Amino acid sequence: MHIPTEVFDDFATLFSYPSTGLDGALTRSCAFFAEDAATAAFPGVYAALQDFADGVRELPQGAREELYTRTFDINPVASLELGWHLYGEQYERGSFLVRMRGLLREAGIPEQTELPDHCAHVLQLLGRMEEEQRRAFIGSHVGKALRIMREQWTKEENPYRSCLDALRGVAQVLSPSSDEGVPHHV
């Protein structure tokens, strides 16, 4: 199933510090997967995005920022650095960061303040990969990291949990074995 680069970029916005672009990215993502809901190619993704939208749309900007910070910056269980979930503080994470930096550079994605393995960077990268490369990368890295994040994040009710579920749903369709992926060098 083909997902346009813009949809990956919108997902990257959903997993970035809240900005004025969040509402537009959320609207476009919901619209893309609402059309898909009729074909059911991505089961549950639209519903999860709607749950996320219901949880954040009415929040004022300051409350969105606080929710994001409380969710991802203060809570290491929900860290958005995928390499941390895959490798922890092991040497392999450093290799993964170096490789991610190279992949981002090759794809023309500028470095931001976040580390190269931040979910937002990874999503932008996925949108610029060829389909086979994307499937392999999701299967070997992204799916497993998302599964680990979701397994650790079970008790707290939080709109971002639905956003994470939506992303996992996309990953599972694009690379069906992504939840079992064993990390190896990209």
N, C-alpha and C positions, 0 to 999 in steps of 0.2 A: 504494500500500500504506500503510495507516495504522499508525503507531507511536505508542503512548500517550506522553503527556507524561512519565510516570514512567520510561520507557525512556531518553528523552533525558537526564533528570536522573541516572539511573544511569550513563550514559556520561560525563556531566559529572564524576561522582564518580571514575570510572576515570582521568580526566585531571587530577585535583586532587591536591594533596599528600596522601599516604596517611593515612587516618584509620581509626577503628574501623568506619566505614561501607563501606570498600572491599569486604570479603568479601560483605556483603549485596548491594551493587550488582552485584558480579560474578556472584553466584548468580542474581539476578533477570534480569540480561542474558542469561546463558547459557540460563536456562529459557525466556525469550521466544524467542530465536533457535533453540533446540532444537526447539520446537514448529514453527517456521518451516521447519526443515531438512526436514521431511516434504513441504512444498509447494515448497521451493526458491525462494521469492520473493526471498530474500537469499542467493545462493550464496556459500559460503565464510565467511560471517560467524560462524556458530557454531563452526566449526573454528578460526578465528583467535582467537575469545574463549577457547576451550578451551586453545589454546597459551599465551595470556596467563595464564590461570588456573594452568596447570601451572608457569609460570615464577615466579609470585608467591605462590601460596597457602601454601607451606611456609616462606616467608621470615619471620623474626621482624620485628616492627614496625620496629626500628632499621635492619635491612637493606632493608626496603621504602623507608623514607625516604631512605636513602643512594642506592639505585637511582634513585629519582625525581629527586633533586637532581643526581646525576651525569648522568642522561639529559637533563633539561630545563632545569635552571638553569645548569649549567656549560657546556653544549654549545649554542652559538647555532644550529647546524644544526637542532637539534630543538626550538627554542623553541616554546612553545605559544601565542605571540601571532601569530595568523593574519595580522593586518595587516602585521607585520614581513616575513612571507614574500611577501606580495603587493606591498608598496610599499617595503620597506627603510626607509631614513630620509628618504624623499621627503616633500614637503608633503602628498601625498595620504593618507599614513598618518594624519596629524593630523586631517584631515577625516573619515577612516574612524572614528577613535577617538571623535570628537565625535558622529558619527551612531550609533555603537554604544551610547554612553552614553545617548542619547535613546531608542533602541529598548529597551534594558534597563529604563529608567525606565518607559516606556509599558507594558511587559510585567509590571511589578511585581517585577522581579528586583533585589534589593538589591546595591549595589556591595560588592565585597570588596576585599582587598588587591591582587588582580591587576588588570591593565589591562582595559578593557572588551572588547578583542579577544582575550582569553585564551580558549582552546578551551573551557574549562569554562563560561564565560559564554555563548559562542556556542551551545553545545549546549543550555543551559537555554532560551535564546531560541528556538532551532529548535523545541523542544517546545511553545512557546506561540504559534507563528505559524500562520496559516491555511495550508492545504495549498499553494495557489498561490504565496503569498508565500515559504513555505519552499522550494519547488522553485526559485524564481527566485534566492533568496539562496544556496542551495547551488550553483546553476549559475554564479552570478556571482562568488562569493567562496570559499566553504568548500571546494568540490571542488578548485579550483585550488591553494589553500593546502596542502591535504592532499597533493596530488600533488607539489608542490614539496618538502614536508617528506620525503616517502617517497623521492623521487629522490636527495635529498642524504644520506639515512640508509641506506647500503647495506652497509657493512662490518661494523659492530659487531653481534654477536648480543646481543639484548636483548628481554625479554618485551614491552616497550612497543611494539616494532616490530609485533608481532602485534596489539596493541590498536589501533594506528594503521591496520593493514590492515583490521581489522573495521570501523572507522569509515568508511574509504574505501569499503568494500563497501556499507555502508548509504547513503552519499552517492550512489554511482553508481546505485543502484536508485531512490532518491527523485528524482534529477535526472540522467538518463542522460548529458547533455552536461557534467556537472560537471567532468570532468577537463580539458575544453578551455576552460572559462569564462574570459573576459577580465574582470578587475575593472572595475567602474564604480560610481559612487555608488549606494548602497542606495536 
